[in-house]
Amino acid sequence: MIDLSTKCVLVTGATGGIGKEIVTTCLSLGAKVIATGRNIEKLEEIKSNNNLLIIKCDLTNPEEVDHLLIHIDSLDGVVHCAGKIFPYPIKFIKEKHIHEVYSVNTETIITLTSQLFQRKLISKKASLIFMSSISVQHPYMGGSLYVSSKAAIEAFSRSVALEFATDGIRSNCIAPALVQTEIYEQTMNAYTEDQWDKIISQYPLGIGKPKDVANLAVFLLSDLSSWITGNIIPMDGGLLLNSNR
Ligand SMILES: NC(=O)c1ccc[n+]([C@@H]2O[C@H](COP(=O)([O-])OP(=O)(O)OC[C@H]3O[C@@H](n4cnc5c(N)ncnc54)[C@H](OP(=O)(O)O)[C@@H]3O)[C@@H](O)[C@H]2O)c1
């Protein structure tokens, strides 16, 4: 049984499908959770709990990030779930599109992580989790900006693992394939019905659920995973089994 009762965990993107499930799973295992996102109504939908602190924060806004940081005392875990998908063909990419995707998926995550270390808010033996995507290994048409923004986060996570290993701090990425959330709906809308059916048929175990990802996240946050660091852990329902056919 995973026990997080001694842990305080920050979850970004807590209003999203995966983030919200991670928040509720952490709470059910006894963790104190600081949940953050932009949409306050969605944040308030998370069932109130004495161990839960909700803070509204647009991670691209430095003042709101400062406001978030002053509410943090010491963290044993961070799960970065904030993210944005933006399908766009390569030949039409302009600088503003790069900024739009990278600012949320890459820059805010790197600067928030840096700030947390600078202000000594990450405790020894903490576990950091970055949400990447299987698309780094298995790219999809139109996904170049999203995929490359996630590839940068994978490299960043491995660097965090190296720089902070002497404090017993671990850093890993979870790389899910399709999980049923709003991002999934947006991805689906970019395809015709036939194309989408073909995509779904490539998943031997079907499409993932937020709970699947949350289960791995709580394992990585717990002391049961204390020898795992610098890894990119795929969760793909068997998708990559089909990629070499
Ligand atoms: N679902 C999938 O199929 C899938 C697959 C692979 C990887 N992932 C990754 O897993 C993570 C979670 O995905 P999801 O499906 O749960 O996504 P989602 O439901 O679309 O949620 C995205 C989250 O990001 C937050 N966010 C976006 N821009 C932000 C900003 N500027 N500041 C603060 N928060 C911001 C949103 O907050 P607000 O709602 O408050 O705006 C929301 O909580 C993402 O990083 C995604 O790339 C998802």
The ligand as an ORCA input file, in Angstrom:
! r2SCAN-3c Opt
* xyz 0 1
  N      -4.441     13.618    -22.282
  C      -3.538     13.065    -23.059
  O      -3.846     12.306    -23.995
  C      -2.069     13.327    -22.799
  C      -1.132     12.496    -23.418
  C       0.223     12.725    -23.207
  C       0.634     13.759    -22.366
  N      -0.298     14.548    -21.784
  C       0.204     15.627    -20.930
  O      -0.300     15.474    -19.615
  C      -0.511     16.755    -19.023
  C      -1.942     16.845    -18.518
  O      -2.802     16.623    -19.628
  P      -4.400     16.664    -19.514
  O      -4.906     15.751    -20.552
  O      -4.834     16.537    -18.110
  O      -4.644     18.161    -20.006
  P      -5.894     19.135    -19.858
  O      -7.065     18.404    -19.295
  O      -6.064     19.890    -21.116
  O      -5.312     20.128    -18.750
  C      -4.294     21.018    -19.050
  C      -3.945     21.723    -17.763
  O      -2.935     22.689    -18.024
  C      -3.293     23.888    -17.369
  N      -2.710     25.045    -18.009
  C      -2.683     25.347    -19.340
  N      -2.102     26.542    -19.515
  C      -1.738     26.998    -18.279
  C      -1.110     28.170    -17.801
  N      -0.714     29.160    -18.620
  N      -0.909     28.293    -16.466
  C      -1.304     27.331    -15.611
  N      -1.906     26.203    -16.000
  C      -2.124     26.045    -17.317
  C      -4.807     23.926    -17.472
  O      -5.309     24.825    -16.505
  P      -6.730     25.617    -16.686
  O      -7.756     24.576    -17.062
  O      -7.002     26.128    -15.331
  O      -6.532     26.623    -17.732
  C      -5.130     22.479    -17.160
  O      -5.141     22.258    -15.775
  C      -0.182     17.787    -20.098
  O       1.116     18.274    -19.887
  C      -0.251     17.000    -21.392
  O       0.585     17.528    -22.369
  C      -1.624     14.364    -21.965
*
